[in-house]
Amino acid sequence: MSSDTDLLDFNKPVAHLAAAMIDVPSVSGEESVLADGIEDILQKAGHLEVLRHQNTVVARTQLARSSRVVWAGHLDTVPINDNVPHSIDGDYLVGRGSVDMKAGVAIGLKLAMEISQPRHDMTWIFYDNEEVEAAKNGLGLLGAAHPDWVAGDFAIVGEPSHGVIEGGCNGTLRCEVSSIGKRAHSARAWMGTNAIHGVEGILSVLNAYEPETVMVDGLGYREGLNAVGINGGVAGNVIPDHCAVTINYRFAPSSSIEEATAHVRELFVGYDFRVVDAAPGAMPGVESVIGRDFVSSLGVEVKPKFGWTDVARFSQWGIPAVNFGPGDPSLAHADDERVEISSIDAVYDAMKRWLDSPS
């Protein structure tokens, strides 16, 4: 094992463990060293059964409890930019992955090792390749290869949520809406139809669109419909015959992909329309039996999650799920990525109280 991972000492304060994890580079696709270190630690726990699938490490209790909770956190980060190793700035732990999400992973690992008799049977998942395309996502690959290891009655994803509970998440749809014209020489423009000029109608629809806030289980999910790209043009002396606007629709979890697609398609009747990709949202999860107990025990604010996270994957598996972790999501991936040490401690303490309390 790398000497870096020898520093992963779960007996030390959780922020110290998070700092040590930051110092083990684990850009997407390069998580093996960190995964080795975590696996080595978990294998030493007599109360845990451990499984390794590629660079995803899973551990679970088998206490015959009446319910099972799954906790999941990803090991990978976006590329490093002179922000490893970590540094300390007042109450802030600074470095790549401090927010997204090595502070959360440190909490999960420390709790997995310390709590041998949790109120619910626990499954702890430390997975790879969350920051890249879905086909590589370690949680998804684990679920496909070992579905029994992702099964549970409630799931917590340790994504940064500023120390509040964020229920579910919006779905996302990306499509191309195109203007079709007729190609001609630009010296004889009247003989063609300019497709780039034709996107004016598409942009007018987007400018006039008023996104809704949809209430789901008492949480208001703000939707959004926005152009995120435009592509058109053939050459400097050619009237273009095609111009495509790429549009991203963020929709409330109460809508299916099919309903979201139908809604956007209806807005652009008469234009060429193509769905590029889509992912469903996740219902809040806070109205499940364990979800209500989790909210009541923690006593923190509950908010909707607007961005897509792997809670949606658990939702597809029929498991109510929430996001709960330290750190400001708006600082994720930033070069000055940083998380409050007090926030790491607060999330760790709240989770430990809940798991240690009688059911």
C-alpha positions as CSV (number, residue, x, y, z in Angstrom):
1,M,0.0,0.0,0.0
2,S,1.1,3.5,-0.7
3,S,2.6,5.3,2.3
4,D,0.0,8.1,1.7
5,T,-2.8,5.7,2.7
6,D,-1.0,4.7,5.9
7,L,-2.0,8.1,7.1
8,L,-5.7,7.2,6.9
9,D,-6.1,6.8,10.7
10,F,-9.8,6.7,11.6
11,N,-9.0,7.0,15.3
12,K,-8.0,10.6,14.8
13,P,-10.6,13.5,14.5
14,V,-12.7,13.2,11.3
15,A,-11.3,16.4,9.8
16,H,-7.8,15.0,10.1
17,L,-9.0,11.9,8.2
18,A,-10.5,14.1,5.6
19,A,-7.2,16.0,5.2
20,A,-5.3,12.8,4.8
21,M,-7.7,11.7,2.1
22,I,-7.3,15.0,0.2
23,D,-3.5,14.2,0.1
24,V,-4.2,10.9,-1.7
25,P,-4.9,12.1,-5.3
26,S,-7.9,10.3,-6.7
27,V,-9.0,12.0,-9.9
28,S,-11.7,10.0,-11.8
29,G,-10.2,6.8,-13.1
30,E,-7.3,7.0,-10.6
31,E,-9.0,6.0,-7.4
32,S,-7.1,2.7,-6.8
33,V,-4.7,3.9,-4.2
34,L,-7.4,5.5,-2.1
35,A,-9.7,2.5,-2.6
36,D,-6.8,0.2,-1.4
37,G,-6.4,2.2,1.7
38,I,-10.1,2.2,2.6
39,E,-10.4,-1.5,1.9
40,D,-7.4,-2.2,4.1
41,I,-9.0,-0.3,7.0
42,L,-12.4,-1.9,6.6
43,Q,-11.0,-5.4,6.4
44,K,-9.7,-4.9,10.0
45,A,-13.2,-4.4,11.4
46,G,-14.7,-7.6,12.8
47,H,-18.2,-6.4,12.5
48,L,-18.1,-5.7,8.8
49,E,-18.4,-8.0,5.7
50,V,-16.3,-6.4,2.9
51,L,-16.6,-6.6,-0.9
52,R,-14.3,-5.0,-3.5
53,H,-15.7,-4.5,-7.1
54,Q,-13.1,-2.8,-9.3
55,N,-12.3,0.4,-7.4
56,T,-15.6,0.4,-5.4
57,V,-15.3,-0.8,-1.8
58,V,-18.4,-1.9,0.2
59,A,-18.8,-3.0,3.8
60,R,-21.9,-4.1,5.6
61,T,-23.2,-5.3,9.0
62,Q,-25.2,-8.4,9.3
63,L,-27.0,-8.0,12.6
64,A,-30.5,-9.2,11.5
65,R,-32.0,-5.7,12.2
66,S,-35.5,-5.1,10.9
67,S,-34.2,-2.5,8.4
68,R,-31.1,-1.6,6.5
69,V,-29.7,1.9,5.6
70,V,-27.3,2.4,2.8
71,W,-24.7,5.2,2.9
72,A,-22.8,6.1,-0.2
73,G,-19.9,8.4,-1.1
74,H,-17.7,8.7,-4.1
75,L,-13.9,8.7,-4.0
76,D,-13.1,10.5,-7.1
77,T,-12.5,14.2,-7.7
78,V,-12.2,16.5,-10.7
79,P,-8.6,17.2,-11.9
80,I,-6.2,18.8,-9.4
81,N,-5.1,22.4,-10.0
82,D,-2.4,23.2,-7.5
83,N,-4.7,22.4,-4.6
84,V,-3.2,19.2,-3.3
85,P,-1.9,18.7,-0.6
86,H,-4.4,20.2,1.7
87,S,-4.0,23.3,3.8
88,I,-5.8,24.8,6.7
89,D,-7.1,28.4,6.6
90,G,-8.8,29.3,9.9
91,D,-11.8,27.0,10.3
92,Y,-11.5,25.8,6.6
93,L,-9.9,22.7,5.3
94,V,-8.7,23.6,1.8
95,G,-7.9,21.3,-1.1
96,R,-9.3,19.4,-4.1
97,G,-12.1,17.2,-3.0
98,S,-12.5,18.9,0.4
99,V,-16.2,19.6,-0.5
100,D,-16.8,17.1,-3.2
101,M,-16.5,14.9,-1.3
102,K,-13.6,13.6,0.8
103,A,-15.0,15.3,3.9
104,G,-18.1,13.2,3.4
105,V,-16.1,10.1,2.7
106,A,-14.1,10.6,5.8
107,I,-17.3,10.8,7.9
108,G,-18.6,7.5,6.3
109,L,-15.4,5.6,6.9
110,K,-15.0,6.8,10.5
111,L,-18.6,5.9,11.3
112,A,-18.3,2.5,9.6
113,M,-15.4,1.6,11.8
114,E,-16.6,3.0,15.1
115,I,-20.3,1.9,15.2
116,S,-20.4,-1.8,15.4
117,Q,-24.0,-2.0,16.7
118,P,-25.9,0.6,14.7
119,R,-29.7,0.9,15.2
120,H,-30.2,-0.3,11.6
121,D,-28.1,-2.7,9.6
122,M,-25.7,-0.6,7.6
123,T,-24.1,-0.8,4.2
124,W,-21.2,1.6,3.5
125,I,-20.4,2.2,-0.2
126,F,-17.2,4.0,-1.3
127,Y,-17.4,4.2,-5.1
128,D,-15.4,5.4,-8.0
129,N,-16.0,7.5,-11.2
130,E,-18.9,9.6,-10.1
131,E,-17.6,12.8,-11.8
132,V,-17.5,11.3,-15.3
133,E,-20.0,9.6,-17.6
134,A,-22.7,7.4,-16.1
135,A,-21.4,4.2,-17.8
136,K,-18.4,4.3,-15.6
137,N,-20.2,5.2,-12.3
138,G,-19.0,2.7,-9.7
139,L,-22.3,2.8,-7.8
140,G,-24.2,1.8,-10.9
141,L,-21.7,-0.9,-11.8
142,L,-21.9,-2.3,-8.3
143,G,-25.7,-2.4,-8.4
144,A,-25.6,-4.2,-11.8
145,A,-23.0,-6.8,-10.6
146,H,-24.1,-7.2,-6.9
147,P,-27.7,-6.0,-6.5
148,D,-27.9,-7.4,-3.0
149,W,-25.1,-5.1,-1.9
150,V,-27.1,-2.0,-2.7
151,A,-30.4,-3.1,-1.3
152,G,-31.9,-1.3,1.6
153,D,-34.9,0.6,3.1
154,F,-33.3,4.1,3.1
155,A,-30.2,5.6,1.6
156,I,-28.0,8.6,2.4
157,V,-25.7,10.0,-0.1
158,G,-22.9,12.0,1.5
159,E,-22.8,14.8,-1.2
160,P,-22.2,18.3,0.1
161,S,-25.4,19.8,1.3
162,H,-24.2,22.6,3.7
163,G,-25.1,20.4,6.6
164,V,-28.8,20.3,5.9
165,I,-30.8,17.4,4.5
166,E,-31.5,17.8,0.8
167,G,-34.3,15.5,-0.3
168,G,-34.3,13.8,-3.7
169,C,-33.2,15.7,-6.7
170,N,-34.5,17.2,-10.0
171,G,-34.3,15.2,-13.2
172,T,-32.4,16.5,-16.2
173,L,-33.1,16.4,-19.9
174,R,-30.8,17.6,-22.6
175,C,-32.1,18.0,-26.1
176,E,-31.3,19.7,-29.5
177,V,-33.9,21.9,-31.1
178,S,-32.9,22.8,-34.6
179,S,-33.8,25.4,-37.2
180,I,-33.7,24.0,-40.8
181,G,-32.9,26.3,-43.7
182,K,-31.6,26.1,-47.3
183,R,-28.0,26.3,-48.2
184,A,-26.8,29.0,-50.7
185,H,-23.8,31.1,-51.5
186,S,-23.7,34.2,-49.3
187,A,-23.3,36.4,-52.3
188,R,-26.8,35.2,-53.4
189,A,-28.3,35.0,-49.9
190,W,-31.9,35.5,-51.3
191,M,-31.6,32.0,-52.9
192,G,-31.3,30.4,-49.5
193,T,-32.9,30.4,-46.0
194,N,-30.5,31.2,-43.1
195,A,-31.0,28.5,-40.4
196,I,-29.0,30.6,-37.8
197,H,-31.4,33.5,-38.2
198,G,-34.2,30.9,-37.8
199,V,-33.2,30.1,-34.2
200,E,-34.6,33.5,-33.1
201,G,-38.0,31.7,-32.5
202,I,-36.3,29.1,-30.4
203,L,-34.5,31.7,-28.3
204,S,-37.8,33.7,-28.0
205,V,-39.5,30.7,-26.4
206,L,-36.6,30.3,-23.9
207,N,-36.6,34.0,-23.0
208,A,-40.3,34.0,-22.4
209,Y,-40.4,30.7,-20.5
210,E,-41.2,31.1,-16.8
211,P,-40.0,28.0,-14.8
212,E,-42.3,26.6,-12.2
213,T,-41.6,25.7,-8.6
214,V,-43.3,22.3,-8.1
215,M,-44.2,21.2,-4.6
216,V,-43.3,17.5,-3.9
217,D,-43.7,16.2,-0.3
218,G,-43.6,19.7,1.0
219,L,-40.4,20.7,-0.8
220,G,-40.4,23.2,-3.6
221,Y,-38.3,22.0,-6.6
222,R,-37.5,25.0,-8.9
223,E,-37.4,23.9,-12.6
224,G,-35.3,25.5,-15.3
225,L,-35.2,25.6,-19.1
226,N,-32.1,27.0,-20.6
227,A,-30.0,27.1,-23.8
228,V,-26.5,25.6,-23.0
229,G,-25.0,25.5,-26.5
230,I,-25.5,26.5,-30.1
231,N,-24.0,25.1,-33.2
232,G,-24.4,26.2,-36.8
233,G,-22.6,27.4,-39.9
234,V,-20.8,25.8,-42.8
235,A,-18.3,28.3,-44.1
236,G,-17.7,32.0,-44.2
237,N,-19.4,32.3,-47.6
238,V,-22.3,29.9,-47.2
239,I,-25.8,30.5,-45.9
240,P,-26.2,27.7,-43.4
241,D,-29.0,25.2,-43.7
242,H,-28.9,23.9,-40.1
243,C,-28.5,25.4,-36.7
244,A,-29.0,23.5,-33.4
245,V,-29.7,24.9,-29.9
246,T,-28.8,22.5,-27.1
247,I,-31.3,23.0,-24.3
248,N,-31.2,21.6,-20.7
249,Y,-34.4,21.1,-18.8
250,R,-34.2,20.5,-15.1
251,F,-37.6,19.1,-14.0
252,A,-39.2,18.2,-10.7
253,P,-38.9,14.6,-9.5
254,S,-42.7,14.2,-9.7
255,S,-42.4,14.2,-13.5
256,S,-41.1,11.2,-15.5
257,I,-38.6,11.5,-18.4
258,E,-41.5,10.9,-20.8
259,E,-43.5,13.7,-19.3
260,A,-40.6,16.1,-19.3
261,T,-39.8,15.2,-23.0
262,A,-43.4,15.8,-24.0
263,H,-43.5,19.2,-22.2
264,V,-40.3,20.5,-24.0
265,R,-41.4,19.0,-27.3
266,E,-44.7,20.9,-27.1
267,L,-42.9,24.2,-26.6
268,F,-41.0,23.8,-29.8
269,V,-43.6,22.5,-32.2
270,G,-42.5,23.0,-35.8
271,Y,-38.8,22.6,-35.0
272,D,-36.6,19.5,-35.5
273,F,-36.3,18.0,-32.0
274,R,-33.9,15.3,-30.6
275,V,-33.3,14.1,-27.1
276,V,-29.6,13.8,-26.4
277,D,-29.7,12.3,-22.9
278,A,-31.9,12.3,-19.8
279,A,-31.9,11.1,-16.2
280,P,-34.9,10.9,-13.9
281,G,-35.1,12.8,-10.7
282,A,-35.6,11.3,-7.2
283,M,-38.5,11.7,-4.9
284,P,-37.5,13.4,-1.6
285,G,-37.4,10.3,0.6
286,V,-38.2,12.3,3.7
287,E,-41.7,10.9,3.9
288,S,-40.6,7.3,4.3
289,V,-40.6,5.8,7.8
290,I,-36.9,5.9,8.3
291,G,-36.7,9.3,6.4
292,R,-39.1,10.9,8.9
293,D,-37.1,9.5,11.8
294,F,-33.8,10.7,10.3
295,V,-35.2,14.2,9.9
296,S,-36.6,14.3,13.4
297,S,-33.4,13.0,15.0
298,L,-31.1,15.4,13.2
299,G,-33.2,18.4,13.7
300,V,-31.7,20.2,10.7
301,E,-33.4,22.1,7.9
302,V,-34.8,20.0,4.9
303,K,-34.4,21.5,1.4
304,P,-34.9,20.3,-2.1
305,K,-31.9,19.2,-4.2
306,F,-31.8,21.0,-7.5
307,G,-28.8,19.3,-9.0
308,W,-28.7,15.7,-10.0
309,T,-27.0,13.2,-7.7
310,D,-26.9,9.5,-7.2
311,V,-30.0,9.6,-4.9
312,A,-31.7,9.2,-8.3
313,R,-30.0,5.9,-8.8
314,F,-31.3,4.7,-5.4
315,S,-34.7,6.0,-6.3
316,Q,-34.7,3.9,-9.4
317,W,-33.9,0.9,-7.2
318,G,-36.9,1.7,-5.1
319,I,-35.0,3.0,-2.1
320,P,-36.0,6.4,-0.6
321,A,-32.8,8.6,-0.5
322,V,-31.6,11.9,0.7
323,N,-28.3,14.0,0.4
324,F,-26.6,14.9,3.7
325,G,-23.0,16.0,3.9
326,P,-20.7,18.9,4.9
327,G,-19.6,21.7,2.6
328,D,-21.1,24.4,0.4
329,P,-22.0,22.7,-3.0
330,S,-21.2,26.0,-4.8
331,L,-17.5,25.5,-3.9
332,A,-17.3,22.0,-5.4
333,H,-14.8,21.8,-8.2
334,A,-13.5,25.4,-7.5
335,D,-9.8,25.9,-7.4
336,D,-10.3,27.4,-3.9
337,E,-12.5,24.4,-2.8
338,R,-12.8,24.5,1.0
339,V,-15.0,23.1,3.7
340,E,-15.6,24.3,7.3
341,I,-14.0,22.0,9.8
342,S,-17.0,22.8,12.1
343,S,-19.4,21.6,9.4
344,I,-17.5,18.3,9.1
345,D,-17.7,17.8,12.9
346,A,-21.4,18.7,13.0
347,V,-22.4,16.2,10.2
348,Y,-20.3,13.5,11.8
349,D,-21.8,14.1,15.3
350,A,-25.4,14.2,13.9
351,M,-24.9,10.9,12.0
352,K,-23.3,9.2,15.0
353,R,-26.0,10.3,17.4
354,W,-28.7,8.9,15.0
355,L,-26.9,5.6,14.4
356,D,-26.0,5.1,18.1
357,S,-29.5,5.8,19.4
358,P,-32.0,3.0,20.1
359,S,-34.5,2.3,17.3
